[in-house]
Amino acid sequence: MALPNPSPEKGNVSTKKKTVTQKFLDLIERGGNKFPDVLTLFAIITAIILISSWIASTLGVSAINPATNERLDAVNLLNGDGIRRIMTEMVNNFVSFPPLGLVLVVMLGVGLAESTGLVSSFMRRIVFAAPQKLILPTIVLIAILGNAAADAAVIVLPPIAALIYYTLGKNPIVGLVAAYAAVAGGFSANLIITSLDVLLAGFTESSAQIIDPSYKANPAMNFYFVFASTFVLLPITVWITNKVVEPRLGALPVSTVMDDQKTELSRAEKKGLRFATITVAVFSILIALTIIPENGILRNQETGAIMDSPFMSSLVAIMFLFFFLPALAYGIGAKTIKSDKDVASHLTKAMSGMGYYIVLTFIAAQMITYFAWSNLGAILSIKGAEWLQNIGLVGLPLLIGFILLSALINLLVASSSAKWAILGPVFVPMLMILGFSPEFTQLAYRIGDSITNMITPMLAYFAIILTFAKKYDPKMGVGTLISALLPYSLAFMVFWILLFTVWYLLGLPIGPDAYIRFN
């Protein structure tokens, strides 16, 4: 049974009178696509950072780090010391860049699953048996919950969502951007406590102790709000995808339409799926045995905790094996793998499409590292915080202003912990003096930190999504991608701030023993 061949004009907004929103997105797309290739763009930004470091250093630009009271001076990267550092650490910047290893390792497993046919068979088994109306909500929910796996979720979920849409004969880039928006933009929404809760709580505690030395942070301090946010972002993401993004991107490009896509599984494919299912079950049991017992080998051997443990540090390795082992079993069962040479061939095929990403990572690694070396990111963050403090906003307007400032800074400094290490010591004590709890200040920061995650090129995974999008549309540009993601960012900003405002006006607790006001 072949899927219907979608018409290229179906859903194309160019045949209808464009709304103001569509015209605005068209402007973003045209402007963005006029930029050079992202490789060249990142190289240009790198050059701007280097020149800016020289100018800022010459002008004596500096700021006081509120966390340490130390003076941060702009560092000139174009003097003798800077050039020597650039030349001697260039290779290390590249090989130690965290997304490089994370992506390549996980994509070995995902790529093998795709190359052997496991993904296609699994998707056809699940997708065509389920009501299509539930497919997108399921993708979005899994993506939001998947941020508990941190980097692994950003790497794995968007390409899988693209494959689901591809299998359905829809534009795979729609699935790609929906999943990426949910997992990156919804980074402060979940139904469980994640490693981010633990990480931020430590910075919040040290910041609050500037005012109250006895203050102790609870990692679950934002849990009620974060839990509720999941059910706000889920329908918003689905609605934006169906009503804005999918009509805008249009139908599946003609060059990638699957005219002969099968929906029925062959006997060999069913056997392969049985082998893969058994492998997943066995692997899941083995992983459970490493964390469920109190002395599990992947628990923290000193405290017995799971959040701060080898298990959390092993998520990328676990994700790799979770795909690699079932893919191997599927290949044996479906006879797409008949020898070790077939395994090598499939793995090589799986990685052959990552060349662009590797080149892009090299340039991105240098760009982000130079920005950190120059201290420009930290200085801009501190100056922005001081400005917001000095303009005299109070109460809810101050908190919303802080959310928007965090969102703006996130476009420059993507690391959540790095920004909070700088902003926390400024805003947590300031708002405590004004009567707001450290928990509520952290919550405001988390909203701002999340809403621009999906549109900032400074988040290394933006380059990954662009690479995946080019797989389906080689002409995909930065402008087209950002214009597809921007509606999610704007919608998240509006509705998350509305939820925050309602929570504030009702005075609801934001977590266990965590309230809006500081007592």
C-alpha angles and dihedrals in degrees: 000000000000124000117243114265105243116226114244089229095053110115092000107148092206090082092058134060106274122237124225088258093053091048090051092050090047088055091050091048095048092045094047094046091053087067115095122258111304090250090059092041093055090047090053092048089050090054090048090052091051093048091044090052089056094047094045092047092049090051091048095241111180145148138200114250104229091205095060105011087234122141114248113206125192107256119224108227094183098065124089096276093046095049092047089051092048093050098043097044100039094101093044091050088057102043094041094048101120099220092055097067094032094055097042094048095048093042090056088064097038091044093052090049090052096042096050092049097250094122093048094048094044093048093049091048093051105028099049092045094052129072107264091225090068097048098080095043089050092051092049095046093049090048093052092047089043092069084082084077089054113198095009092063093053090052100043109033105054096054090046090051088050090053091051091054090044090053090051091053092248130126103285092206088067090060090043096055094040092055093043092049091050097047097039100033093039093053091125096048124082144125094238139044110269136195089262090063090055094044096050093043090064093056091044091053094052091046094050092048088068085075102022114027090191095058116125122192123225113211088217092057094117098033100113093052094041090050092051091046090064091064092046097049095043098067092035092055092046092048094048090048095050100037104033115014103039095047089046097050091042129205128331109297111258092239092060102039110127102227094174101034110151122224099182118078120231121230090256092051092050090051090049091051090051090053091047093048092052090048092051091049093050093044092049091052091050092050090047090054089057095057110022099065113073089238094044112153093236095050121095101279093212103042103017089232123148101201095058098038146103086267092067090045090050098055094106092050090046091050090050093052091042088064101028099054097046089044089054091048092046092050091052092048096044091041093236085122115050101155144007088267089063090053091052091047093050092047091049090050090048093055098039092087094054096075094098091049093051092053091045091049091054092057095039091051091055093045096051093041093051090049089056094044092052092054087223093125094051093045092050090049094050094045091049092051092049091050093052090048093049099051089071104240115163137187120356095352089056091050093048089047088053090051091052093045090052089050091050094047089049088067088064104030112034099181108104095202094045092054093045091049087060103034098038097068089050103044104028095061092037093053092042087060088051090052102261121128123242087240092060093046090052089050092053090050093050092054092052092044091054106043097068097036094102097051103043116100087202088075100088092218091066086076090052092054090049089052092051091047091053088057088069098029115024089191093059109132135194091255094054092048095048092046088054092049099040096077089059091049093050093045092048089050094051099044096038091052089047090052090047090050093049090048090050095048093047093045093226122174111257097205143346106318089347121122140175096248125063114234 
